[in-house]
């Protein structure tokens, strides 16, 4: 029997750069309160959010993803023609096909790159980073562009008191490439389908007979169920991520969780015993919950503000609909 040849040799990978696109429009809690009847102060106490970004009509999903990607490529000093793969993590493309990544690769001029999307909700970015790291380590791609991009306002019921104050839009991108030393730790991920009703769409795109619903399906959530699951699952998962990377919590320069809710972030910070040495991402205050885009957006904010050092160690952890989580320790660009 003829054997399949595979001469690839393992090497190391790391995140080389980050770039973001934040929509111009900032929406304060007072505007959400007018539509929902919720108290603005209650919104902040419940979520940590004071304002969030909403995309304008021209800030389409591919446009935002491309804008973030261009900044990441420029920061890495990498040309689009050097990309081997483009991966977009998103759940808000209104087109089943083609993948958003294909359009982004075309806009960038990455003519030789493979391109595909990852659908893992708010954990999508960490899933994509894990895949990209393996592609680089195996030598399948020299450079991989990972983008988290969402227009959550397209799937949001703006009168829903459970979700209208949480979700927002934006895009963040990173470039991964080869490294002399390990820069991306092993991923820890899980899917718990027993709780998938806690965060889902109100309806499928059709009812099983081919008929489409009169109203566009929207996101729906049981907040307390998601909170309970997250506070039960994320801390043991985070300990496992640290263990596999050979890093202790007190060695972390940054903790960058998905920006879902400040209460969840505070719980995990306390349970991990993180001190003032570790910069904690709290980009949710002015950016809201942008699903797969939230981690790269928060990473960029920590770096640009100087609160986290370039080259520092960061724990990333994303979690969301499924219910799913994924995360890893990385060295910051």
N, C-alpha and C positions, 0 to 999 in steps of 0.2 A: 504493500500500500504506500502510495506517495504521500509524504508528510508535507503539511503546510509550513512554509518557512516564515519565521518571524525573528528578525535580527535586532529588534528594538531593545535598547538597554535603559534601565531605569535611571533617572536623574532627579534632581530636585526642582521644585517650582516655587514661585512666590508672586505676590501681587506687586506689580511695578508702579501702578499709578491709579488715581481715581479722578473721575470727572462727573459733574452733576448738572442737571437742569431743574431749576425751581420755577414753577409758573409765576408770572408776574402778580397775579391777583391774590391778595391776602384777605381771608374771610374771618372776621372776628366772631367771638361767641355771641355777641349781640345780634348779629345777622341770623345765626342759626336759631337763636331764641325767638325771633320774630316769627319764624316759620313753624316752630315746634311747640312753643309755649314753655320751653324749658328755661330755667333760670341760668343766666350766664355764669354766675359763680358756682352753681351746682355742676355745670359742665366741666369747669376747671377742676373742682374737687374730685369729681368722679373719674376724670380721664387724664388730667394734667395739661390739657390743651387750652391755650388761650386764643390761638388762631390757626388756620390751615390754608394750604394753597389749592386754588382751583384753576385748572387749565382753561385758557381761552379757546375758542373754536379753531384757531389756526395752530394751537399747540396740540396737534394730534399725537397719538401714541408713537408712530414712527418718527415724527418730528422731534419730540422730546427725547426719545431714545438716541436718535442720531446726534442731537446737540450734546448730550452727555458723553457719548462715545467719542466725538471729535475732541472734546477737552481731555478725556483720558488718554487718547492716542498722542495728543500733543505733549502731555505731561510725561509720557513714557518715551517720547522720541521715536515712536514706532509709526511707520507708514501703513495705511490700510492694505497696501499690496503685500505686506509681510504677515498679515493675519492668516492663520490656518483654519480658524473656526470662530463663528459669531454665535453666541447663545443669548437669547432674551428670555428672562423670567417674567411672565405676565399672566394675568387672568382676565384682562379687560380688553382684549382685542375683540372687536365686534365682527370680525371676519373669521370663520372657521379655518380658512386657508386662503392664500399661503401664509406661512409663518411670518410674524413681524420681523424676525431676524433676517429673513431673505430681503425684505424691503430695506432694512437698515444697512445690510451689507452692500446692496446696490447703491444706496445713497452715498455711502462712504467710498465706494470704488474698490471694495474688497472682492475683486472679481474671482480670485482663486480660493476663497474661503467656503467651507461648508457652513450652513446656517440653519438653526432650528430653535424652536421655542421650548421652554420648560414650564409646565403648569403644576405648581405646588403651592399656590396661594402665597401667603406671607412668608413662607419658608423657601420660596422659589430661588431667591438669590443664593442662599447657602447651598442648596442642591446644585445650582449651576456652578458655583465656585468649586465644589467637590469634583464635578465632571471635568471642568476646565483644568484643574490641577492634575488629574490623572492623564488627560490628553498631553499635557506638557511633559509630565514625568515619563510617559511611555514613548515620547518622541513622535506622537501622531501629529502634533501641531507645535510649531516653534512658539507662536504667540496666540493666545485666545482672548477674545473680547467677551466679557460677561456684562450684561446690562439688566438691571431691574427697572421696569418701566410700567407705570399704571396710570390710567384715568379712572379712578374709582368712582368719580362723580357720574360716569356713564352708567353705572350699575347700582346707583344709590337712590333709594326712595327718600327724597329730601324732606318729607314730612314724618318719616319714621323716627319716633323719639328714642329708639334703641340704637340706631346706627347713624342718623343724619349728622351728629356732632363729631363723629370719630374720623371718617374717611376723607382722603384727600388725593391729590395728584402729584406726579413728579417722576423723575428718572435719575438713576445713578449708574455709573459704569466703572469697571476696573479692567485693566489689562494684566493678564498673567503670562509669565514667561519663565525661561530656565534660570536657575540660581545655583551658586556654588554651595549653598547651605540650605537646609530645609526651611521653607517659608510658609507652608500650608500644612497644618496638622491633619491627622486622620479625621474623616467625617464621622459623626454619630447621628443617625437619623432613624425615624420610626413613623409609621402610620397607624393610627388607632381608629379604624372604621366603625367601631362600636359607638362612637360619639359624633358621627358625621352630621347628625341633625342639629348640632349646636351652632354651626356656622355654615350656611349654604345659600343657594339661590331660592327665591320664592317659587319658581317653577322652571321646568326645562324649556328649551326653545320650541318644543312641540309636545303635544299631549299623548304621543304614542300612536296616533292615527295619522300623523303627518300634518295636523292642523297646528298653526302657530297661535299662541295666546294673544288676546287683544292688547294687553299691556306688556311692555318689556319686562322680563323677569328682573328682580332686584335682589340685592344682598339682604339676608335676614340673619339675626344672631340672637342667641340666648347668652347674654353677657356673663351671667353668674356661672353658667356651665363652662364657658371658655376659661373664665378666671380660675375655677376650681381645678380644671384639667391642667392648666398651665402651671399653677402653683404646686401641683402634685408631681408633674412630669419633668419640668425644666431643670430643677436643681439637681436631681440624680443624673440627668443627661449631661448637664454642665460639668459635674464632677468627672464623668467618664471622658468627656472631651479633653479636660485638663490632664487626666491620667494618661490617655493615649499619646498626648503631645509631650509628656514628660515635664509639665509645667504646673506649678502650684498657684493657687489663687493670689497669693501675696506677690507673685512675680509679674502679674498682669499690669500692663501700662494702661490698658483700656478695656472696658466692657461695652460691647455694642450689640445690644439685643434688638430684635424687631421692635419698632416703636408702636406698640399696640395700645398700651395703657400704662401710665406712670405707676399705678398701684402694683402691677405685675413686675415692672422693673424694680421697684423698691423692695418687693418681697424677695426676689432672687438675689439682689445685692446684699440684703441682710442675711439670707441663708448661706451665701457663699463667704460671708465675713469680709467683704471687700472694704478697704479703708480709703482714706483720702489719697493714698498713693495712686489708686486706680481711677482714671477718668471714666465717668459713666455717661454714655450718650443719652441725652434728654432732648433730642431734636424734635420730639413730638410736641413740645410746648408751642412752637411756631410753625410746624410743618404738618401736624396731624399724623394720622395713620395712612401711609401710602403703600401698604402691602409690600410687594416684592421690591419696591424702590426704597423702603425706609432705611435699610441697613447701609447701603452705599451713601445715601444722603447724610445719615448720621455720622458715618466715617469721615466724610469730607468736612463736616462741620467741626468735628473734634480736631482734625489736622489743621484746618485753615485758621481756627481760633488759637492754636498753639496749646490746647489743653491735653493733647496726646502727641507724643514724639514720633517723627518719622523713624521707622525701623523698630518701633516698640512692639511689644507683644499684645495682641488683642484677642479676646474671646468673642466670636460672632455666634449668635443663635437666633434662628428664625422659627416662627411657629404660626399655625393658622388652620384654615379650613381643611378638614379631612377626618379627624384632626391630625395634623402632622407637625413634626419638628425636624430641624437639621442644624448642625453647627460644627464649628471647628476653631482651633486656635490658629491665628495667622500673624505674620510679621507685617506691620503696617508699611505702606509705600512711602 
